[in-house]
Amino acid sequence: MSCPPARAAWLFVALALLSFIVFASSPASAFCGFYVGKADTKLFNEASQVILVRDGNRTVISMRNDFQGELSEFALVVPVPAVLQKSQIHIGDPKTFERIDAYSAPRLAEYFDPDPCDMPKRDRLMSSMNALSAPMVKQQDAKKDKALGFTV
């Protein structure tokens, strides 16, 4: 069973549009909530840290903000999927953020390997190893032959 040409064309256009939306979209930066104050209030927040932990169907969000401004008539609105009870909201330990920040900080690791393209040095090294190993191999072979009662 085949689609009529008009329906196939609409299906193609829909798939092309969906593909464009998926591949042409840019990443979004977001903050877990927003500040609310009076219209003339100056609110500043230079940095926010968010720790999100998920265990099964339980999600815990820890937030740390460096809010600057007048605290009277100020609110931080955080959208959540369900109404929170007062017992679910806690003031956490700032050391938790410091520990996770230190743990997840980028680290520099340096490794020094010899240049594999330095052929003259590698050839000298290999030839010196071969020169040393040839007499040793002959000597070991002679010991084996002697142990077996053969003379070559």
C-alpha positions in Angstrom: 0.0 0.0 0.0 1.5 3.3 -1.0 0.8 6.9 0.1 -0.9 9.3 -2.2 1.7 11.8 -3.7 0.2 14.8 -1.7 0.4 12.9 1.6 3.9 11.7 0.9 5.0 15.3 0.2 3.5 16.5 3.5 5.2 13.7 5.3 8.5 14.6 3.7 8.1 18.3 4.6 7.2 17.3 8.2 10.2 15.0 8.6 12.5 17.6 7.0 11.2 20.3 9.4 11.6 18.0 12.4 15.2 17.1 11.4 16.0 20.8 11.0 14.6 21.6 14.4 16.5 18.8 16.1 19.9 19.4 14.4 19.8 23.2 14.1 18.9 24.0 17.7 21.5 25.5 19.9 22.1 24.6 23.6 20.2 26.5 26.2 21.7 28.0 29.4 19.3 28.1 32.3 19.1 28.9 36.0 16.9 26.8 38.3 14.5 29.7 39.0 14.3 33.4 39.0 14.4 36.4 41.3 11.4 38.6 42.0 11.4 42.1 43.5 9.8 45.5 43.2 10.0 47.2 39.8 12.8 49.6 40.9 14.8 47.0 42.9 18.3 46.3 41.7 19.0 42.5 42.0 22.4 41.0 41.3 23.6 37.5 41.2 27.1 36.9 39.7 27.2 33.1 40.2 24.8 30.2 41.0 25.8 26.7 41.8 23.3 23.8 41.5 23.8 20.2 42.6 21.2 17.8 41.2 21.1 14.3 42.7 18.7 11.6 41.5 18.0 8.3 43.3 15.2 6.3 41.8 12.2 8.6 41.7 13.6 11.0 44.2 15.4 14.2 43.1 17.2 16.5 45.4 18.3 20.0 44.2 20.8 22.0 46.2 21.2 25.6 45.2 23.8 28.2 46.2 23.5 31.8 45.0 25.5 34.9 45.8 22.5 37.2 45.7 23.3 40.9 46.3 20.5 43.4 46.9 17.8 44.5 49.4 16.1 41.5 51.0 12.8 43.2 51.8 10.1 42.1 49.4 12.4 39.7 47.6 11.7 36.2 46.4 13.4 33.3 44.6 11.0 31.4 42.5 12.0 27.8 41.7 9.6 25.8 39.5 9.0 22.3 40.9 6.6 19.5 39.7 4.8 19.2 43.0 4.0 21.5 46.0 6.8 21.2 48.5 6.2 20.8 52.2 8.1 22.9 54.7 9.9 19.8 56.0 11.3 19.1 52.5 13.2 22.4 52.4 16.6 22.6 54.3 19.5 24.9 54.6 22.5 22.9 53.5 26.2 22.9 54.5 28.3 25.2 52.2 31.2 22.7 52.5 29.2 20.3 50.3 29.4 22.8 47.4 33.1 23.3 48.1 33.8 19.6 48.1 31.9 18.9 44.9 33.5 21.9 43.2 37.0 20.7 44.1 36.1 17.1 43.1 34.7 18.1 39.7 37.4 20.7 38.9 39.4 20.2 35.7 42.8 18.6 36.3 46.0 18.8 34.3 47.9 15.6 33.6 51.1 15.6 31.6 52.7 12.6 30.1 56.1 12.6 28.4 56.7 10.0 25.7 59.7 9.8 23.4 59.2 11.1 19.8 58.3 8.0 17.8 59.4 9.8 14.6 63.0 10.2 15.7 64.2 7.4 13.5 68.0 7.8 13.9 67.8 7.5 17.7 65.4 4.6 17.6 67.7 2.8 15.0 70.8 3.3 17.2 68.9 2.0 20.2 67.6 -1.1 18.4 71.0 -1.9 16.8 72.7 -1.6 20.2 70.1 -3.9 21.7 70.6 -6.5 18.9 74.4 -6.3 19.2 74.2 -7.1 22.9 71.6 -9.8 22.6 73.2 -11.9 19.8 76.2 -13.2 21.8 73.9 -13.9 24.8 71.5 -15.9 22.6 74.4 -18.0 21.3 75.7 -18.6 24.8 72.2 -19.7 26.1 71.8 -22.0 23.1 75.2 -23.6 23.9 74.2 -24.1 27.5 70.9 -25.8 26.5 72.7 -28.1 24.0 75.3 -29.1 26.6 72.6 -29.8 29.1 70.9 -32.2 26.6 74.2 -33.9 25.8 74.7 -32.4 22.3 77.8 -30.8 20.9 77.5 -28.4 17.9 
